[in-house]
Amino acid sequence: MTVMGRMRPCDVAAEVVSDRAAGEAYVASVCFKHGPPRRIGVELEHTVHHRDDPARPVDPALLATALGSHAPRMLQEDAPAKPLPAGSALSVEPGGQLEISSPPLGDLTALHAVASSDLDHVTALLARHGLVLGGGAADADRRPARILDTPRYAAMERRFGRRGGDGIRMMCSTAAVQVSLDAGEAHQHAGRWAALHAMGPPLLAMFANSRRLCGRDTGFASARWLAVMGTEPARTAAQPLSPDPAADWARRVMDTPLMVLRDDAGRWDAPARLTFAQWVERGGTRPPTFADLDYHLTTLFTPVRPRGHLEVRYLDAQPPGQWLAPVALLAALLHDDAAVETVLDRCAPVLGAWERAARAGLADRDLAGVARALVEIGTSRLDALGLAAPLAAELAESWHRKLRSTEGAA
């Protein structure tokens, strides 16, 4: 087989995955790419509501009309699907949530300008049709319901439904701020991967924004993250940390059950416990290709997902004008190798405390204490992020305000 590092995706897509080793080598090579950590991107997800009645379902035809030439083709098959004016892509989630995905950019100043401009543009388009973006990370008013009818989402709903209601809530009623960062040079991979996981519980607690979900007060800080955790742990649980994250991730991908099995007949339901490695071994009605493996990679929803870059998925969506606060803190905490080492040290007491963070937020004293330490580290790196002084000061104050708001509870 040709060496993976020398092959373009179009060269390998149609090739059959010959054995487990070939699959693992491919996953490791495409999910963890080497290079200096310079770029950052963001995906801003929001639920969409009628301004005068947030509990009323939004018709997909109305949403497509409101978005006009930017409507994604999943909403309207013949839509032009033009990028947003500043260059972000616009997509739609199964329950009608909108996602604005910035291009990868060289610094936070550029990211703030691009994402904010495109977010404002989408907000204005929706407003003309009486629609608004939700301010929370979960739909506070409506029961989950799919508005997109695709084989993938239909199969997902059937699969997750056998485990309970968390899967459909994750698919249709939740929204996140997702941050994409370079994995770094080869010697930095393990540290940056570990730091993003370690800081996850305290940052999830600090920016939790989904207490209300589907018409009720759950009593939890992040009902969104609890729904993610309860969907299907094999594909949503955090990856155990190790000195070789690329190899461990590759093994996990091969051992994760198929979520869907693409089929021209229209039903994509996969056998309940068939892993990708077992598909390779057995072949079935057709052997899997590298294109199938690429698609399988999109069906894991871990807190941090490697995609050539590192995609942070654990942050709750923030009110539309406040998304930069968690993104900037994350960037500051990963700014340099010394910051990474300090983060790992400070976060050790709450390592893996995902459920505690989602349930209690900063009311958990240990998580609150670690969050304060992270804010101190982040504040010390703010000047290095290249932000204008007034914006940097505003961000630092917003972080401390988050901490102060829960001091009594914690």
Residue pairs with C-beta under 8 A, 6 or more apart in sequence:
1 18
1 22
2 11
2 12
4 12
4 25
4 26
4 29
4 30
5 29
9 30
9 294
12 26
12 290
13 289
13 290
13 291
13 294
14 289
14 290
14 291
15 289
15 290
16 287
16 288
16 289
17 23
17 26
17 280
17 287
17 288
17 289
17 290
17 292
17 293
18 280
19 280
20 254
20 277
20 280
20 281
23 250
23 253
23 254
23 276
23 277
23 280
23 293
24 247
24 250
24 251
24 253
24 254
25 250
26 290
26 293
27 249
27 250
27 253
27 254
27 293
27 297
28 246
28 247
28 249
28 250
30 294
30 297
30 308
31 246
31 249
31 250
31 253
31 297
31 306
31 307
31 308
32 183
32 189
32 245
32 246
32 249
32 306
32 308
33 183
33 308
33 309
34 183
34 184
34 185
34 186
35 182
35 183
35 184
35 185
36 182
36 184
36 185
37 181
37 182
37 183
37 184
37 185
37 188
37 192
37 334
38 106
38 182
39 104
39 105
39 106
39 180
39 181
39 182
39 309
40 104
40 105
40 107
40 108
40 111
40 179
40 180
40 181
40 327
40 331
41 101
41 102
41 103
41 104
41 105
41 111
41 179
41 180
41 309
42 101
42 102
42 111
42 115
42 177
42 178
42 179
42 180
42 323
42 327
43 99
43 100
43 101
43 102
43 176
43 177
43 178
43 179
43 180
44 99
44 100
44 115
44 119
44 177
44 317
44 320
44 323
45 93
45 97
45 98
45 99
45 174
45 175
45 176
45 177
45 178
45 317
46 97
46 98
46 133
46 134
46 175
46 317
46 320
47 95
47 96
47 97
47 133
47 134
47 136
47 138
47 139
47 173
47 175
48 58
48 63
48 96
48 97
48 98
48 126
48 131
48 132
48 133
48 134
49 56
49 58
49 131
49 132
49 133
49 134
49 141
50 56
50 58
50 130
50 131
50 132
51 127
51 130
51 131
51 132
52 130
54 132
54 134
54 140
54 141
54 142
55 141
55 142
55 215
57 142
57 145
57 147
58 96
58 131
58 147
59 147
60 75
60 96
60 147
60 148
61 76
62 129
62 131
63 71
63 75
63 92
63 96
63 131
63 147
64 71
64 75
64 76
64 79
65 71
65 129
66 125
66 126
66 128
66 129
66 131
67 75
67 90
67 122
67 125
67 126
68 125
69 79
69 80
69 82
70 80
70 81
70 82
70 83
70 84
70 90
70 122
70 125
71 79
71 80
71 81
71 90
72 79
72 81
72 90
72 91
72 92
73 79
73 81
74 91
74 92
74 148
74 150
75 92
75 148
81 90
83 89
83 90
84 90
84 100
84 118
84 121
84 122
85 117
85 118
85 121
86 113
86 114
86 115
86 117
86 118
86 121
87 102
87 103
87 114
87 118
88 100
88 101
88 102
88 103
88 114
88 115
88 118
89 100
89 101
90 98
90 99
90 100
90 101
90 118
90 122
91 98
91 99
91 101
92 98
92 99
92 148
93 99
93 148
93 171
93 172
93 175
94 146
94 147
94 148
94 153
94 156
94 157
94 171
94 172
95 139
95 144
95 145
95 146
95 147
95 171
95 172
95 173
96 147
96 148
96 172
97 172
97 174
97 175
98 122
98 133
100 115
100 118
100 119
100 122
102 111
102 114
102 115
102 118
103 114
104 180
104 309
105 111
105 114
107 385
107 386
108 324
108 327
108 328
108 331
108 385
108 386
108 387
109 386
109 387
109 388
111 327
112 324
112 387
112 391
115 323
116 324
119 320
119 323
122 133
123 132
123 133
123 320
126 132
126 133
133 320
134 140
134 175
134 317
135 319
135 320
136 175
136 209
136 210
136 212
136 316
136 317
136 319
137 174
137 175
137 176
137 208
137 209
137 210
137 222
137 224
137 316
137 317
137 318
138 169
138 173
138 174
138 175
138 210
138 212
138 213
138 214
138 223
138 224
138 227
139 172
139 173
139 174
139 213
139 214
140 212
140 213
140 214
140 215
141 214
141 215
142 173
142 214
142 215
143 173
143 214
143 215
144 165
144 168
144 169
144 171
144 172
144 173
144 214
145 172
146 153
146 154
146 157
146 168
146 171
146 172
151 260
151 262
151 263
151 266
151 267
151 268
152 260
152 268
153 171
154 267
154 268
155 259
155 260
155 267
155 268
155 269
155 270
156 167
156 171
156 259
156 260
157 167
157 168
157 171
158 269
159 167
159 232
159 259
159 260
159 269
159 270
160 166
160 167
160 168
160 170
160 171
160 231
160 232
161 167
161 168
163 230
163 231
163 232
164 230
166 226
166 227
166 228
166 229
166 230
166 231
167 227
167 230
167 231
167 232
169 213
169 214
169 227
170 224
170 227
170 228
170 231
170 301
173 213
173 214
173 227
174 210
174 213
174 224
174 227
174 228
175 224
175 316
175 317
176 224
176 313
176 314
176 315
176 316
176 317
177 207
177 315
177 316
177 317
177 318
177 323
177 326
177 327
178 311
178 312
178 313
178 315
179 311
179 312
179 315
179 326
179 327
179 330
179 331
180 307
180 309
180 310
180 311
180 312
181 192
181 196
181 309
181 310
181 312
181 330
181 331
181 334
182 309
182 310
183 189
183 192
183 193
183 306
183 308
183 309
183 310
184 192
188 337
188 340
189 245
189 246
190 242
190 243
190 244
190 245
191 337
191 340
191 341
191 344
192 310
192 334
192 340
193 241
193 245
193 304
193 306
193 310
194 241
194 245
194 344
195 333
195 334
195 340
195 343
195 344
195 347
196 304
196 310
196 312
196 330
196 334
197 238
197 239
197 241
197 303
197 304
197 351
198 343
198 344
198 347
198 348
198 351
199 330
199 333
199 343
199 347
199 374
200 238
200 303
200 304
200 312
200 314
200 354
200 357
201 347
201 350
201 351
201 352
201 353
201 354
201 356
201 357
201 367
201 370
202 347
202 350
202 357
202 367
202 370
202 371
202 374
203 314
203 315
203 326
203 329
203 330
203 371
203 374
204 222
204 225
204 314
204 315
204 316
204 354
204 357
204 358
205 221
205 222
205 356
205 357
205 360
205 361
205 362
205 364
205 367
205 368
205 371
206 326
206 361
206 362
206 371
206 374
206 399
206 402
206 403
207 315
207 316
207 318
207 325
207 326
207 402
208 221
208 222
208 225
208 316
208 357
208 358
208 361
208 362
209 222
209 316
209 317
209 318
209 319
210 220
210 221
210 222
210 223
210 224
210 225
210 316
210 317
211 217
211 218
211 219
211 220
211 221
211 222
211 223
212 218
212 223
213 223
213 224
213 227
218 226
220 226
220 358
220 359
220 360
221 357
221 358
221 359
221 360
221 361
221 362
221 363
222 316
222 357
222 358
222 361
223 358
224 316
224 317
225 314
225 316
225 354
225 357
225 358
226 355
226 358
226 359
228 236
228 301
229 236
229 237
229 354
229 355
229 358
231 301
232 259
234 256
234 257
235 256
235 257
235 259
235 299
235 300
235 301
235 302
236 300
236 301
236 302
237 302
238 302
238 303
238 304
238 352
238 354
239 245
239 248
239 249
239 252
239 302
239 304
240 248
242 248
245 306
246 306
249 306
252 300
253 276
253 293
253 296
253 297
253 300
254 275
254 276
254 277
254 280
255 275
255 276
255 277
256 275
256 276
256 296
256 299
256 300
257 270
257 272
257 273
257 274
257 275
258 270
258 271
258 274
258 275
258 276
258 279
258 296
258 299
259 270
259 296
259 299
260 268
260 269
260 270
260 299
261 268
261 269
261 270
261 271
261 274
262 268
262 292
262 295
276 288
276 292
276 293
276 296
279 287
279 288
279 292
280 287
280 288
297 307
301 313
302 313
303 312
303 313
303 314
303 354
304 310
304 311
304 312
304 313
304 314
305 311
305 313
312 330
314 354
315 326
315 330
317 323
318 325
318 326
322 398
324 391
324 395
325 395
325 398
325 399
325 402
328 378
328 382
328 385
328 387
328 395
329 374
329 375
329 378
329 395
329 399
331 385
332 339
332 377
332 378
332 379
332 381
332 382
332 384
332 385
333 339
333 340
333 343
333 374
333 377
333 378
333 381
334 340
334 343
335 381
335 384
335 385
336 381
336 384
339 377
339 381
342 377
343 374
343 377
346 370
346 373
346 374
346 377
347 370
347 374
349 366
349 369
349 370
350 356
350 357
350 366
350 367
350 370
353 364
353 366
353 367
356 364
356 367
357 364
357 367
360 367
361 367
361 406
362 368
362 371
362 402
362 403
362 405
362 406
362 409
362 410
363 406
363 409
363 410
364 410
365 410
368 403
368 406
368 407
368 410
371 402
371 403
372 403
375 399
375 400
375 403
378 399
379 396
379 399
382 392
382 395
382 396
383 392
385 392
387 395
